[in-house]
Amino acid sequence: MTYPYDLNELAQLIKQWGQELGFQQVGICDTDLSHEEPRLQAWLDKQYHGEMAWMARHGMMRARPHELLPGTLRVISVRMNYLPAKAAFASTLKNPLLGYVSRYALGRDYHKLLRQRLKKLGDRIQTHCGELQFRPFVDSAPIMERPLAAKAGLGWVGKHSLVMNRNAGSWFFLGELLIDLPLPTDAPVEEGCGKCVACMTTCPTGAIVAPYTIDARRCVSYLTIELEGAIPIELRPLMGNRIYGCDDCQLICPWNRFSSLTDEPDFSPRAALHTPELLELFQWNEVRFLQVTEGSAIRRIGHLRWLRNIAVALGNAPYEDHIVLALQARLGEHPLLDEHIDWALSQQWEKRSQQTIDVQPAQKKRLIRAIEKGLPRDA
């Protein structure tokens, strides 16, 4: 088929238009992900997807973008940086009285923003071509966005399963635009992880069970966001103060030394979520939760799971009377929350008992000295 425009020139225009719309990089690939199908099936067979039934519901369609939009010939893959300035990683993670929210969720929900930009990109291509079928995706359909991004040259899939870029690290969102034009494709880049296993060894719950393989059932992001029921007891102490998502595997990655900050105002952190005190968050009623999380990705887990996650973090915090009182005050609201509060209280009581044990030797020494000096026993 012949076209009234040069496809090579159009591909360059698309990349230029994408950058004008705020994407840091645009790549193009075909729809063939047949090499990913055996890996996907093996991952599903091991039940690594946990309660995410939608991962298995569509079968191998996830590896067949052309089935989502019949006639699709190419996938335009884009990335957009989201790392905010003054991300306060260490200061938040090291303070057990603060709640850590994954940095991608500090601002406005990226799904709508990226999809709107992709729609504008599709409209612009359609205007240029006169006739075009296209469909934008941002985590909105069964599509393997990371293998597609790697195939389009945006980076490589790291051992933590995220896409890595030599010049930008991994702090970026991905999106796809399916089109029915046979545009020239971009070449994949060379994998850059080498022998490094930093992400695997630093994962707090050991969720990276093999290079490039995640057991979602152990992943803190899954536990705090996707899991609807009770968090497994054996994993709760490992979660620390992470109340929504986890960034540890990205924080440790050497390539993220080259990350670029976002210039998107919508991704700026909300003050109430940036370095929040756990006790303050735990006191939010549902109205307050919905108010603060309006337009945020956090809202979709709901107030109950939000409290569940915070209860676990409070259980992991050092003993404080205020924490015990706050936990007890919410007992009886919901069985799921009660279970996690009971666990958190048991952790708090255990820490208080340990403090008493630790103090006893010093108390004994003071008592002996007091007796030797003939002082009152309560001196």
KERO-288370 format. One record per residue: residue in three letters; y, x, z negated of N, C-alpha, C in turn. Coordinates in steps of 0.001 Angstrom, whole numbers, padded with zeros to 6 digits, always signed. Layout:
<rs>
alaYXZYXZYXZ...
</rs>
This chain:
<rs>
met-001198+000844+000000+000000+000000+000000+001247+000879+000000thr+002207+000522+000784+003468+001258+000839+004545+000529+000041tyr+005479+001317-000514+006542+000732-001329+007897+001120-000741pro+008888+000252-000903+010226+000528-000359+011026+001507-001221tyr+010337+002289-002045+010993+003271-002900+010000+004393-003144asp+010520+005533-003524+009676+006696-003776+009130+006632-005208leu+007807+006645-005343+007181+006511-006660+007472+007703-007560asn+007571+008898-006988+007891+010076-007794+009303+009983-008364glu+010226+009547-007526+011600+009378-007996+011680+008275-009052leu+010903+007201-008834+010903+006104-009802+010376+006570-011159ala+009355+007401-011148+008805+007907-012409+009865+008700-013185gln+010639+009498-012477+011702+010262-013136+012805+009343-013658leu+013102+008298-012879+014103+007326-013328+013637+006616-014594ile+012353+006258-014633+011799+005559-015799+011944+006429-017045lys+011689+007709-016912+011823+008614-018059+013283+008738-018496gln+014171+008749-017515+015597+008808-017836+016038+007520-018534trp+015620+006376-017999+015979+005090-018606+015408+004982-020022gly+014185+005480-020205+013566+005434-021524+014362+006215-022553gln+014844+007387-022177+015641+008182-023102+016976+007508-023390glu+017531+006849-022395+018774+006113-022598+018584+004960-023584leu+017363+004440-023648+017053+003337-024561+016658+003826-025954gly+016646+005139-026149+016387+005671-027476+015025+006279-027699phe+014193+006325-026639+012891+006977-026777+013072+008485-026597gln+012418+009254-027452+012553+010706-027351+011690+011284-026231gln+010667+010576-025820+009804+011063-024752+009100+009885-024087val+008889+010019-022790+008190+009001-022002+007150+009697-021140gly+005931+009211-021166+004859+009771-020349+004116+008659-019620ile+003378+009039-018586+002680+008055-017756+001229+008488-017571cys+000311+007543-017714-001105+007847-017495-001797+006659-016850asp-003041+006887-016387-003829+005774-015848-004495+005040-017002thr-005332+004079-016697-005905+003215-017740-007319+003598-018148asp-007839+004685-017629-009237+005044-017883-009405+005729-019241leu-009986+004999-020187-010314+005554-021501-011816+005448-021758ser-012591+005470-020695-014040+005301-020833-014653+006369-021730his-014050+007565-021749-014576+008636-022592-014402+008339-024076glu-013509+007394-024415-013275+007043-025811-014238+005967-026313glu-014893+005274-025402-015723+004140-025808-016880+004534-026720pro-017639+005589-026430-018726+005963-027359-018215+006314-028755arg-017098+007012-028829-016522+007370-030135-016088+006127-030892leu-015452+005211-030193-015006+003972-030819-016194+003182-031359gln-017245+003073-030550-018416+002312-030972-019100+002959-032173ala-019188+004285-032169-019804+004997-033295-018987+004788-034568trp-017667+004792-034449-016776+004576-035588-016963+003178-036164leu-017054+002200-035285-017275+000820-035721-018652+000653-036348asp-019650+001284-035760-021021+001169-036273-021124+001699-037708lys-020310+002686-038044-020332+003240-039397-019472+002420-040371gln-018908+001334-039867-018090+000434-040699-016837+001120-041251tyr-016378+002138-040556-015194+002850-041017-013926+002000-040934his-013998+000883-040231-012825+000020-040097-012653-000906-041299gly-013632-000933-042210-013515-001740-043421-013340-003214-043115glu-012321-003827-043754-012063-005256-043569-011237-005568-042326met-010898-004564-041559-010081-004802-040356-010972-005327-039225ala-011378-006585-039371-012306-007185-038410-011752-007190-037000trp-010442-007230-036880-009824-007254-035552-010100-005977-034763met-010484-004906-035476-010803-003667-034788-012083-003816-033961ala-012997-004667-034440-014274-004849-033752-014304-006125-032923arg-013394-007038-033212-013445-008366-032595-013357-008315-031075his-012587-007405-030551-012371-007371-029099-013278-006367-028383gly-014251-005833-029108-015201-004933-028462-014516-003746-027819met-014945-003424-026608-014417-002251-025912-013117-002526-025166met-012565-003730-025334-011282-004014-024686-010211-003027-025143arg-010348-002506-026354-009368-001560-026866-009257-000332-025968ala-010341+000004-025285-010353+001170-024406-010167+000782-022940arg-009789-000463-022706-009634-000943-021327-008322-001700-021183pro-007211-000989-021116-005897-001636-021035-005766-002608-019867his-006468-002315-018774-006358-003184-017590-006917-004575-017848glu-007717-004748-018917-008211-006084-019242-007163-006904-019990leu-006178-006240-020557-005100-006946-021255-004100-007534-020270leu-003915-006856-019163-003022-007345-018104-003696-007040-016772pro-004415-008013-016233-005110-007782-014954-004160-007240-013886gly-004622-006233-013192-003798-005607-012164-003088-004364-012654thr-003193-004072-013957-002528-002884-014510-003084-001612-013879leu-002174-000748-013451-002567+000535-012854-002122+001728-013692arg-001053+001553-014443-000514+002654-015232-000058+002166-016611val-000061+003117-017537+000487+002871-018871+001651+003829-019074ile+002813+003278-019371+003970+004089-019731+003967+004188-021249ser+003767+005394-021757+003679+005618-023200+004974+006258-023691val+005482+005766-024816+006758+006262-025335+006614+006625-026810arg+007502+007483-027263+007558+007796-028696+009004+007765-029166met+009171+007387-030442+010503+007304-031034+010459+007866-032457asn+011298+008829-032744+011323+009455-034064+011735+008450-035146tyr+011156+008618-036346+011549+007740-037447+011861+008466-038752leu+011706+009791-038787+011910+010506-040045+013377+010458-040457pro+013674+009891-041636+015071+009798-042071+015543+011085-042726ala+016832+011267-042763+017398+012400-043495+017183+012179-044986lys+017075+013256-045745+016870+013179-047192+015701+012261-047518ala+014558+012567-046929+013374+011716-047099+012854+011719-048535ala+013193+012735-049319+012821+012805-050744+011315+012710-050944phe+010568+013457-050143+009110+013450-050280+008680+013957-051654ala+008989+015227-051922+008495+015891-053119+009030+015250-054391ser+010324+014965-054416+010917+014427-055645+010320+013084-056026thr+009879+012311-055032+009271+011011-055323+007804+011161-055691leu+007064+011926-054910+005633+012085-055175+005368+012801-056500lys+006256+013703-056891+006038+014471-058114+006468+013734-059370asn+007156+012629-059211+007593+011842-060369+006704+010604-060489pro+005748+010602-061411+004792+009493-061499+005402+008170-061937leu+006661+008179-062316+007328+006940-062708+008048+006280-061534leu+008028+006957-060375+008624+006404-059160+007529+005912-058221gly+007872+004989-057344+006911+004482-056372+007137+005128-055024tyr+006059+005606-054402+006188+006241-053093+005835+005254-051985val+006782+005056-051079+006589+004206-049892+006551+005109-048676ser+005559+004942-047844+005456+005752-046634+006775+005727-045887arg+007210+006887-045418+008560+007019-044857+008800+006123-043640tyr+007750+005758-042931+007952+004899-041755+008402+003499-042149ala+008137+003097-043401+008398+001721-043831+009675+001589-044651leu+010465+002645-044737+011669+002585-045561+012778+001755-044931gly+012776+001656-043617+013823+000924-042929+013317-000374-042335arg+013882-000748-041206+013518-001993-040540+012173-001857-039840asp+011449-002964-039739+010152-002985-039076+010300-002481-037639tyr+009527-001443-037316+009656-000804-036008+009066-001641-034876his+008166-002564-035182+007476-003313-034136+008450-004030-033204lys+009365-004780-033809+010301-005558-032996+011261-004649-032232leu+011761-003624-032906+012730-002741-032265+012131-002063-031040leu+010942-001469-031188+010313-000782-030061+009942-001759-028954arg+009447-002920-029330+009043-003890-028309+010251-004364-027500gln+011373-004584-028167+012590-004997-027462+013054-003921-026491arg+012967-002655-026920+013376-001555-026035+012420-001434-024843leu+011127-001609-025102+010147-001558-024009+010361-002711-023027lys+010703-003869-023576+010989-005027-022704+012195-004731-021819lys+013217-004094-022383+014394-003727-021592+014023-002718-020513leu+013125-001777-020867+012683-000795-019886+011934-001488-018753gly+011052-002435-019106+010324-003185-018087+011256-003989-017193asp+012261-004607-017794+013233-005389-017007+013988-004493-016035arg+014315-003304-016486+015074-002386-015625+014224-001917-014441ile+012949-001647-014720+012050-001254-013627+011882-002411-012655gln+011739-003604-013198+011558-004792-012355+012782-005032-011469thr+013972-004851-012034+015198-005014-011255+015249-004005-010114his+014814-002780-010421+014830-001723-009403+013810-001994-008309cys+012642-002487-008711+011551-002665-007744+011578-004023-007050gly+012188-004986-007686+012224-006317-007101+011036-007166-007512glu+009887-006553-007641+008689-007294-008034+007813-006377-008883leu+007419-006878-010059+006649-006036-010981+006002-006896-012052gln+004748-006569-012367+004093-007151-013532+004114-006111-014641phe+004569-006493-015820+004565-005550-016938+004364-006307-018244arg+003929-005552-019257+003739-006140-020582+003876-005041-021626pro+004784-005229-022605+004980-004213-023650+004037-004439-024834phe+003655-003341-025483+002803-003403-026656+003302-002433-027718val+003340-002918-028952+003625-002053-030106+002738-002551-031246asp+001531-002018-031336+000558-002475-032345+000333-003975-032262ser+000485-004542-031101+000423-006003-030974-000789-006489-030207ala-001690-005617-029842-002871-006003-029074-003934-004924-029244pro-005180-005235-028908-006248-004221-029022-006121-003146-027958ile-005347-002122-028271-005124-001051-027316-005122+000288-028060met-005759+001288-027501-005867+002598-028149-004641+003432-027797glu-003587+003239-028572-002312+003847-028222-002322+005370-028359arg-003067+005904-029301-003038+007358-029498-003728+008106-028358pro-004933+007724-027945-005524+008378-026774-004669+008217-025518leu-004022+007066-025374-003146+006861-024221-001939+007803-024287ala-001355+007939-025477-000208+008839-025629-000607+010275-025312ala-001806+010673-025761-002288+012029-025477-002521+012203-023986lys-003080+011196-023359-003349+011282-021923-002052+011338-021123ala-001003+010704-021656+000302+010687-020980+001125+011930-021282gly+000565+012854-022060+001254+014120-022300+002245+014128-023441leu+002202+013105-024301+003149+013074-025419+002738+014009-026543gly+001498+014458-026528+001000+015341-027572-000508+015321-027567trp-001107+015750-028665-002561+015697-028784-002909+014940-030066val-004106+014394-030129-004551+013698-031326-005056+014736-032326gly-004388+014803-033483-004743+015782-034496-005982+015392-035279lys-006401+016272-036165-007602+016018-036961-007414+014865-037937his-006156+014505-038197-005877+013345-039051-005754+012069-038224ser-006023+012164-036923-006044+011046-035960-004661+010630-035469leu-003600+011289-035937-002259+010983-035467-001904+011884-034288val-000982+011430-033460-000555+012220-032311+000426+013290-032771met+000167+014533-032355+001004+015664-032707+001747+016166-031483asn+002983+016564-031687+003796+017122-030619+004337+018474-031078arg+004235+019496-030224+004645+020851-030614+006118+020940-030998asn+006940+020097-030403+008374+020172-030655+008877+019107-031613ala+008001+018171-031978+008471+017050-032797+007539+016690-033943gly+006436+017425-034118+005515+017090-035195+004832+015760-034956ser+004815+014905-035995+004121+013617-035865+004902+012437-036420trp+006145+012681-036841+006927+011586-037432+007568+010729-036345phe+006749+010025-035596+007291+009141-034553+006378+007945-034336phe+006989+006857-033840+006257+005650-033475+005839+005738-032015leu+004810+004977-031669+004340+004900-030288+004448+003478-029765gly+004623+003368-028466+004631+002070-027806+004147+002233-026375glu+003723+001130-025766+003174+001179-024414+003757+000058-023548leu+003919+000383-022283+004324-000601-021290+003310-000563-020154leu+002550-001650-020016+001563-001739-018936+002244-002248-017677ile+002014-001572-016533+002636-001988-015271+001608-001923-014145asp+001931-002562-013036+000997-002611-011901+001459-001749-010728leu+002083-000603-011062+002512+000341-010029+001709+001637-010146pro+001294+002228-009031+000519+003490-009064+001427+004710-009189leu+002178+004782-010273+003091+005905-010488+002319+007208-010660pro+002923+008334-010335+002269+009632-010600+002100+009800-012112thr+001011+010416-012506+000706+010544-013931+001070+011924-014461asp+001248+011996-015779+001541+013260-016447+000252+013904-016938ala+000288+015198-017121-000893+015932-017568-000931+015999-019089pro-002119+015916-019674-002248+016075-021131-001833+017483-021548val-001466+017639-022815-001092+018959-023329-002281+019568-024071glu-002211+020871-024271-003284+021564-024955-003299+021211-026444glu-004485+021029-026986-004639+020722-028403-004161+021899-029241gly-003457+021620-030350-002860+022702-031115-003294+022810-032558cys-004344+022093-032967-004784+022165-034368-005558+023441-034671gly-006289+023945-033679-007074+025150-033904-008055+024987-035047lys-008115+025980-035931-009051+025952-037058-008440+025329-038314cys-007202+024920-038225-006511+024355-039387-007182+023063-039860val-007405+022939-041159-007974+021727-041752-007124+021276-042941ala-005853+021637-042935-004971+021320-044059-004931+019825-044335cys-004857+019021-043280-004783+017569-043471-006053+017035-044120met-007192+017622-043779-008467+017169-044317-008588+017499-045802thr-008141+018690-046181-008300+019114-047565-007256+018498-048495thr-006115+018091-047944-005056+017552-048805-005159+016049-048992cys-005925+015360-048172-006035+013901-048284-006463+013526-049703pro-005674+012745-050416-005962+012481-051834-007282+011760-052091thr-007754+011002-051113-008991+010232-051305-010140+010713-050430gly-009941+011817-049700-011004+012330-048835-011344+011395-047688ala-010329+010748-047129-010568+009761-046071-010847+010390-044712ile-010422+011646-044507-010689+012328-043233-012069+012963-043374val-013087+012199-043018-014475+012590-043307-015008+013634-042338ala-014344+013806-041213-014684+014825-040223-013450+015002-039347pro-013325+016141-038656-012168+016294-037771-012042+015115-036814tyr-010847+014526-036777-010524+013412-035880-011201+012101-036283thr-011769+012030-037480-012483+010828-037908-012010+010385-039284ile-011495+009149-039361-010989+008589-040604-011897+007459-041067asp-012314+007529-042319-012977+006394-042950-011874+005574-043586ala-011447+004528-042867-010300+003742-043328-010520+003179-044729arg-011750+002950-045097-012041+002354-046402-011595+003237-047561arg-011363+004525-047288-010900+005446-048318-009420+005798-048169cys-008827+005435-047068-007450+005825-046765-006461+005027-047616val-005496+005700-048221-004518+005030-049066-003703+004011-048273ser-003418+004316-047017-002684+003353-046197-003479+002064-046034tyr-004770+002202-045809-005629+001018-045697-005689+000277-047033leu-005887+001011-048110-006049+000393-049426-004811-000374-049850thr-003627+000154-049538-002389-000474-049991-001813-001482-049010ile-002274-001455-047759-001686-002328-046737-002688-003312-046146glu-003837-002820-045713-004796-003655-044995-005772-004394-045917leu-006190-003755-046985-007180-004337-047886-006589-005533-048630glu-007258-006672-048542-006734-007879-049168-007247-008083-050591gly-008399-007527-050899-008989-007755-052215-008705-006640-053195ala-009691-006393-054057-009533-005383-055101-009692-003977-054543ile-008869-003074-055007-008982-001664-054629-010150-001062-055411pro-011068-000372-054742-012212+000223-055450-011767+001049-056650ile-012434+000838-057784-012037+001474-059035-012025+002999-058932glu-013021+003549-058212-013122+005001-058155-011990+005642-057353leu-011300+004849-056530-010218+005389-055711-008847+005219-056372arg-008750+004337-057341-007449+004052-057955-006789+005287-058570pro-007498+006096-059340-006831+007269-059928-006341+008266-058887leu-006968+008247-057703-006614+009201-056657-005351+008799-055897met-004925+007573-056072-003776+007060-055322-002444+007501-055898gly-002442+007948-057148-001196+008401-057755-000155+007307-057775asn+001044+007610-057290+002137+006635-057276+002433+006114-055864arg+001434+006216-054990+001606+005729-053614+001375+004219-053586ile+002433+003460-053374+002331+002001-053462+002340+001306-052100tyr+002696+002040-051047+002652+001460-049708+002495+002606-048714gly+001260+002796-048258+000998+003851-047293+000914+005220-047947cys+000734+006225-047103+000578+007605-047563+000979+008536-046426asp+001641+009635-046776+002095+010600-045766+001523+011989-045977asp+000593+012140-046896+000137+013472-047288-000357+014316-046117cys-001141+013704-045222-001698+014485-044109-000618+014967-043158gln+000503+014248-043094+001619+014694-042257+002460+015730-042989leu+002628+015537-044282+003451+016463-045063+002900+017883-045038ile+001576+018003-045030+000944+019314-045096+000832+019987-043737cys+000989+019231-042682+000764+019755-041326+001825+020792-040937pro+001407+021990-040541+002372+023037-040158+003274+022625-039000trp+002778+021802-038103+003580+021414-036941+004780+020552-037327asn+004736+019933-038497+005859+019092-038899+007058+019883-039397arg+006942+021204-039379+008134+022020-039622+009140+021861-038495phe+008661+021382-037352+009523+021247-036172+009973+019800-035946ser+009742+018940-036930+010092+017532-036766+011596+017337-036637ser+011946+016339-035849+013354+015975-035679+013648+014704-036456leu+014853+014612-036990+015254+013415-037720+015596+012295-036747thr+015462+011072-037215+015806+009923-036386+017316+009711-036366asp+017796+009170-035275+019204+008781-035211+019333+007268-035062glu+018225+006554-035350+018230+005096-035289+018696+004524-036629pro+019822+003826-036654+020310+003247-037913+019291+002314-038575asp+018498+001599-037764+017526+000659-038327+016439+001348-039142phe+016241+002636-038925+015204+003358-039657+015754+004047-040914ser+017027+003821-041215+017613+004391-042432+016964+003734-043654pro+016667+004517-044691+015989+003965-045875+016825+002915-046602arg+016158+001887-047060+016800+000901-047915+016821+001470-049342ala+017962+001377-049975+018142+002001-051289+017091+001541-052293ala+016718+000279-052250+015779-000270-053225+014358+000237-053031leu+014096+000889-051880+012744+001349-051579+012622+002864-051488his+013735+003558-051507+013726+004994-051219+013080+005807-052343thr+013647+005751-053537+013067+006437-054706+013053+005441-055874pro+012301+004366-055726+012368+003275-056707+011566+003541-057974glu+012042+003025-059085+011302+003107-060339+010208+002044-060346leu+009002+002458-060704+007864+001540-060695+008103+000325-061583leu+008653+000542-062760+008874-000570-063679+009828-001600-063104glu+010844-001125-062408+011788-002049-061787+011105-002858-060680leu+010312-002187-059860+009606-002877-058776+008626-003910-059319phe+007995-003584-060439+006977-004469-060996+007588-005736-061587gln+008874-005692-061840+009548-006855-062411+010098-007803-061347trp+010021-007395-060081+010507-008283-059021+009698-009576-058985asn+010392-010699-058875+009691-011947-058566+009564-012055-057052glu+008902-013085-056573+008654-013180-055140+009939-013326-054341val+010915-014018-054907+012198-014181-054211+012858-012829-053985arg+012852-012003-055022+013447-010678-054898+012672-009819-053893phe+011347-009897-053957+010511-009142-053021+010835-009526-051576leu+010912-010817-051304+011194-011282-049941+012606-010904-049511gln+013512-010881-050472+014900-010522-050150+015001-009064-049729val+014402-008174-050508+014493-006743-050229+013705-006363-048983thr+012589-007028-048730+011713-006655-047613+011966-007479-046350glu+013044-008232-046315+013349-008991-045105+013521-008037-043914gly+012786-008303-042838+012856-007438-041672+012112-006127-041837ser+011329-006000-042921+010598-004765-043199+009110-004958-042953ala+008427-003865-042607+006976-003930-042414+006262-004232-043728ile+006907-003944-044843+006290-004147-046152+006020-005615-046434arg+006857-006471-045913+006765-007890-046258+005401-008486-045937arg+004726-007962-044933+003484-008600-044487+002350-008491-045496ile+002432-007570-046462+001352-007511-047455+001528-008583-048529gly+002714-009149-048629+002958-010195-049603+003218-009673-051003his+003787-010534-051843+004190-010152-053197+002988-009808-054071leu+001884-010527-053928+000718-010296-054773+000149-008902-054583arg-000068-008493-053325-000625-007162-053088+000385-006069-053441trp+001655-006370-053282+002707-005444-053702+002577-005160-055202leu+002412-006219-055998+002237-006050-057438+000922-005354-057755arg-000142-005673-057015-001434-005016-057204-001303-003508-057055asn-000624-003079-055996-000450-001651-055741+000364-000973-056837ile+001408-001657-057300+002263-001077-058331+001512-000996-059658ala+000673-001990-059929-000121-001961-061161-001000-000719-061203val-001605-000374-060065-002432+000835-060001-001576+002068-060281ala-000396+002126-059683+000490+003274-059898+000919+003372-061363leu+001165+002230-061997+001537+002239-063411+000368+002714-064275gly-000846+002386-063858-002012+002883-064564-002140+004389-064456asn-001668+004943-063348-001737+006387-063130-000565+007136-063767ala+000434+006405-064214+001619+007031-064814+001309+007495-066242pro+002115+008409-066792+001944+008827-068186+002133+007634-069119tyr+001553+007732-070309+001663+006606-071246+003115+006378-071660glu+003501+005098-071621+004799+004675-072140+004649+003262-072677asp+005271+002984-073803+005231+001636-074363+005780+000618-073376his+006848+001003-072662+007476+000086-071710+006506-000309-070600ile+005671+000629-070183+004699+000333-069121+003674-000664-069620val+003186-000458-070829+002199-001382-071404+002782-002788-071512leu+003995-002897-072003+004632-004209-072163+004845-004883-070811ala+005251-004109-069813+005481-004675-068479+004179-005184-067873leu+003116-004428-068041+001816-004845-067518+001339-006110-068221gln+001435-006132-069533+000978-007297-070289+001773-008551-069927ala+003048-008366-069589+003915-009512-069290+003490-010261-068032arg+002752-009588-067132+002367-010254-065882+000917-010733-065905leu+000239-010573-067012-001132-011074-067113-001160-012594-066976gly-002168-013092-066269-002330-014531-066121-001720-015117-064869glu-001061-014275-064048-000427-014797-062838-001421-015022-061709his-002415-014124-061595-003415-014245-060532-004624-013372-060895pro-005845-013858-060627-007036-013072-060987-007062-011677-060366leu-006630-011564-059112-006626-010248-058459-005679-009298-059175leu-004505-009791-059515-003532-008962-060220-004027-008636-061626asp-004627-009619-062294-005144-009386-063648-006157-008243-063678glu-007030-008212-062667-008046-007164-062626-007409-005777-062593his-006376-005629-061796-005725-004324-061675-004849-004020-062887ile-004266-005051-063501-003499-004845-064721-004418-004403-065856asp-005574-005059-065974-006536-004675-067012-006952-003214-066854trp-007179-002816-065612-007548-001415-065361-006389-000482-065748ala-005185-000869-065344-004013-000030-065650-003809+000081-067162leu-003997-001015-067874-003852-000976-069328-004899-000058-069959ser-006118-000120-069439-007159+000758-069975-006802+002227-069764gln-006176+002517-068624-005745+003893-068362-004628+004302-069316gln-003717+003383-069582-002622+003668-070497-003125+003891-071923trp-004060+003047-072369-004602+003201-073724-005346+004529-073845glu-006063+004886-072794-006803+006145-072816-005853+007330-072938lys-004728+007257-072223-003753+008352-072290-003092+008419-073662arg-002850+007248-074256-002259+007256-075597-003234+007853-076604ser-004506+007498-076461-005525+008064-077352-005595+009573-077194gln-005487+010052-075960-005540+011480-075699-004341+012187-076314gln-003191+011527-076254-001990+012099-076877-002189+012248-078381thr-002829+011238-078993-003081+011270-080434-004017+012415-080792ile-005055+012564-079965-006016+013641-080193-005335+014996-080063asp-004469+015120-079057-003787+016391-078814-002837+016743-079956val-002288+015712-080591-001306+015954-081635-001978+016276-082974gln-003182+015791-083168-003847+015925-084453-003917+017354-084993pro-004279+018360-084187-004332+019733-084738-003015+020172-085342ala-001916+019858-084679-000603+020235-085199-000317+019492-086494gln-000705+018222-086539-000490+017451-087758-001284+018047-088922lys-002508+018474-088634-003350+019064-089664-002724+020345-090216lys-002184+021161-089338-001561+022413-089776-000369+022128-090685arg+000438+021136-090320+001596+020790-091136+001148+020273-092508leu+000071+019469-092486-000440+018922-093737-000939+020036-094659ile-001668+021010-094089-002181+022140-094884-001036+022935-095479arg-000014+023193-094663+001133+023950-095169+001838+023187-096295ala+001914+021865-096112+002582+021048-097130+001823+021086-098446ile+000488+021006-098361-000331+021044-099575-000201+022387-100263glu-000227+023459-099465-000123+024808-100030+001203+025008-100759lys+002239+024341-100285+003554+024504-100884+003806+023487-101994gly+002807+022607-102195+002948+021614-103254+003917+020508-102904leu+004152+020311-101555+005060+019261-101099+004333+017930-101018pro+005069+016827-100985+004444+015510-100802+003612+015510-099511arg+002542+014734-099501+001636+014722-098349+002275+014146-097105asp+003320+013353-097270+003961+012760-096089+005166+013559-095607ala+005295+014780-096058+006447+015609-095670+006332+016016-094224
</rs>
